[in-house]
Amino acid sequence: YDKTNKRFVKHSGSNSTCTLLPEPDAAQKKFSFSTGMDLLYMSWVPYNGGEVFSVLKDPSSTKRFLARFNSGSLIQTYYDEIMATDFANAEFYAVSPALGYLMYSVGGKVYEYDMSLKTTKLVVDLGSKKISLIQFYDFKNTTKYKDSNNLMVAFYDPALPEGTNGGINTYTVPPVMGDLVLAKSFSGFGKVKSLTYRER
């Protein structure tokens, strides 16, 4: 995303520069790739054959929009305003790779947004703890590692000493916006800023 000119661009192969994305035919166009908007979040997920999910902000208002398109064909699949609870205060974002739900956090809470129904569900409430990261990890070997649809929530307790006040919970995300199921919990960290795995 070209933040200066507020537009999507594409880098191919070993090229030294990026190119503009061609605008779709009028019949298929849901939005202009030259959005004129500020990018808040963008991620590629394998959902629906492989899509780019982007959260965009109108620079002249508090409105946020979700734009989706296929990363190979560039076919646009979705564009609409995000009508979610407290979304203007969202701090972290993640997209379920299997189900396409948009997750976001505010303070110590995680919400799940269904873009089709425009409904929001509070799925994690950590009380006075603060969330420092939410993420779905994109495992390359999904046959061996079956937790790609597990949401990882890193958090810390600001009332406790730094360096040991952090933790990570992982949750299974069921379909049809069902309640998240706590899968694993880890504690004793500092404030977690990023997560990665070494696949074997």
C-alpha positions in Angstrom: 0.0 0.0 0.0 1.3 3.4 -1.0 0.6 5.4 2.1 1.7 8.7 0.6 -0.6 8.5 -2.4 -3.2 6.4 -0.6 -3.5 3.5 -3.1 -2.8 -0.2 -3.5 0.3 -1.2 -5.5 1.8 -4.5 -6.5 5.4 -5.8 -6.4 6.2 -8.6 -8.8 9.3 -10.9 -9.1 12.6 -9.1 -8.9 11.3 -5.7 -10.0 12.9 -2.7 -8.3 9.6 -0.8 -8.3 5.9 -1.4 -7.6 3.2 -1.0 -10.2 -0.3 0.4 -9.9 -3.2 -2.0 -9.9 -5.5 -1.8 -12.9 -9.0 -0.6 -12.1 -11.7 -3.4 -12.5 -14.4 -3.3 -15.1 -17.3 -1.1 -14.0 -19.6 -4.2 -13.6 -17.1 -5.9 -11.2 -15.8 -2.7 -9.4 -16.6 -2.4 -5.7 -13.9 0.3 -4.9 -11.1 2.1 -6.6 -7.6 0.7 -5.9 -6.6 4.4 -5.5 -8.7 4.6 -2.4 -7.7 8.0 -1.1 -7.9 6.5 2.4 -5.5 5.8 5.2 -4.4 2.2 5.7 -4.9 0.9 9.3 -4.3 -2.8 8.6 -3.6 -5.2 5.7 -3.1 -8.9 5.6 -3.2 -11.8 3.1 -5.1 -14.8 4.3 -5.9 -18.1 2.5 -9.6 -17.6 3.0 -11.7 -17.9 -0.1 -8.8 -18.9 -2.3 -6.4 -16.3 -1.0 -7.5 -12.7 -0.3 -6.1 -9.4 0.8 -8.1 -7.9 3.7 -7.6 -4.2 4.4 -9.0 -1.9 7.0 -9.1 1.7 5.6 -10.0 5.0 7.3 -11.6 7.9 5.7 -9.1 10.8 6.5 -12.0 13.3 6.7 -14.1 11.3 9.2 -14.0 8.5 11.8 -15.5 6.0 9.3 -13.6 2.7 8.7 -14.0 0.4 5.7 -13.2 -3.1 4.8 -11.8 -3.9 1.4 -11.2 -7.4 0.1 -9.7 -8.6 -3.2 -8.1 -11.7 -4.6 -4.3 -11.3 -4.6 -3.8 -13.2 -7.9 -6.8 -12.2 -10.1 -7.3 -8.8 -8.4 -11.1 -9.5 -8.4 -12.7 -7.4 -5.7 -14.9 -9.4 -3.4 -16.1 -7.0 -0.7 -16.2 -3.3 0.2 -18.3 -1.7 2.9 -18.2 0.4 6.0 -17.4 -1.5 9.2 -20.3 -1.2 11.6 -18.7 -2.8 14.6 -18.8 -2.0 18.4 -16.1 0.6 19.4 -14.2 -0.1 16.2 -12.9 3.5 16.1 -10.8 2.6 19.1 -9.5 -0.7 17.8 -5.8 -1.2 18.5 -4.9 -4.5 16.9 -6.5 -6.5 14.1 -6.4 -10.1 12.8 -8.4 -12.1 10.2 -9.3 -15.7 10.6 -7.6 -17.6 7.8 -10.3 -20.3 7.7 -13.5 -18.4 8.4 -12.7 -14.8 7.3 -13.9 -13.2 10.5 -12.3 -9.8 11.3 -11.0 -9.8 14.9 -10.0 -6.6 16.7 -9.0 -5.6 20.2 -9.8 -2.6 22.4 -8.0 -2.4 25.8 -8.5 -5.9 27.3 -11.3 -7.0 25.0 -11.4 -8.9 21.7 -14.3 -8.6 19.3 -15.3 -10.7 16.4 -17.0 -9.0 13.4 -19.1 -10.8 10.8 -19.0 -8.5 7.7 -21.9 -10.3 6.0 -24.4 -9.8 8.9 -22.6 -6.6 10.2 -22.8 -8.1 13.7 -20.2 -7.9 16.5 -19.6 -10.3 19.3 -17.4 -9.8 22.4 -15.3 -13.0 22.4 -12.5 -12.3 25.0 -12.7 -10.1 28.1 -9.4 -10.0 30.1 -10.7 -7.3 32.6 -8.0 -4.9 33.7 -5.3 -6.6 31.6 -4.2 -4.9 28.4 -3.8 -6.7 25.0 -0.4 -6.1 23.3 -1.0 -8.3 20.2 -3.6 -10.5 18.5 -2.6 -12.8 15.6 -3.4 -15.9 13.6 -0.2 -17.6 12.7 0.1 -18.6 9.0 1.5 -22.1 9.2 3.0 -23.3 6.0 2.6 -27.0 6.8 -1.1 -27.0 7.7 -1.2 -30.8 7.6 1.3 -31.1 10.4 0.3 -27.9 12.2 -3.5 -27.7 12.6 -3.7 -24.5 14.7 -3.9 -22.0 11.9 -7.4 -21.0 12.9 -6.3 -20.5 16.6 -6.4 -16.9 17.7 -3.3 -15.9 19.7 -3.9 -13.1 22.3 -0.9 -11.6 24.0 -1.6 -9.5 27.1 0.0 -8.0 30.2 -1.1 -6.8 33.6 0.0 -3.2 34.1 -0.4 -3.6 37.9 2.4 -6.1 38.0 6.2 -5.7 37.6 7.4 -5.4 34.0 9.3 -8.4 32.5 7.1 -11.1 34.1 3.6 -9.6 33.8 2.8 -10.8 30.3 1.0 -13.9 28.9 -0.4 -15.5 25.8 -3.7 -17.3 25.4 -4.6 -19.3 22.3 -8.3 -19.8 21.4 -10.0 -22.1 18.9 -12.4 -20.0 16.7 -15.5 -22.0 15.8 -17.8 -21.3 12.8 -21.1 -19.4 13.0 -19.6 -16.9 15.5 -19.6 -19.5 18.2 -17.9 -18.8 21.6 -14.1 -19.0 21.5 -12.6 -22.0 23.3 -9.4 -21.5 25.3 -6.9 -24.0 24.0 -3.6 -23.1 25.7 -2.3 -20.5 28.2 1.2 -19.3 28.8 2.5 -16.8 31.4 5.7 -15.3 32.9 6.7 -13.2 29.8 7.3 -9.6 29.4 5.0 -7.5 27.2 4.7 -9.6 23.9 5.1 -7.5 20.8 5.4 -10.2 18.1 5.1 -13.9 17.7 6.7 -16.3 15.3 7.1 -20.1 15.0 9.9 -22.4 13.9 8.2 -25.1 11.9 9.9 -28.5 11.7 
